[in-house]
Amino acid sequence: MLGADRLAGPIRQHRPISSCTGTRIHGSFEGDIDGVPVYNVAVHVMGASFWVFELDAERHAATPPLAVEEA
């Protein structure tokens, strides 16, 4: 299990490059929602205090940034 089901809808709608969650329950480090990578970065799941993610900006340059407005 990778986090709350509440995250699945926004991930499917906005299609981010990746998503991270830190859940206190048992789970796996890596999964996906419709092809979007989802990582559980809770220390007890990773087995480490931190993890480094490297993103390829050129690969995603054609995708415009998402603008989020607060209400």
TALINTA-V193494 format. One record per run of one state. SS is the DSSP state (hx for helix, st for strand, lp for the rest). FROM is the first residue (numbers start at 0). LEN is the number of residues. If there is no record, write none. Layout:
# TALINTA-V193494
<<SS FROM LEN> <SS FROM LEN>>
This chain:
# TALINTA-V193494
<<lp 0 5> <hx 5 9> <lp 14 3> <st 17 4> <lp 21 8> <st 29 4> <lp 33 2> <st 35 5> <lp 40 2> <hx 42 4> <lp 46 25>>
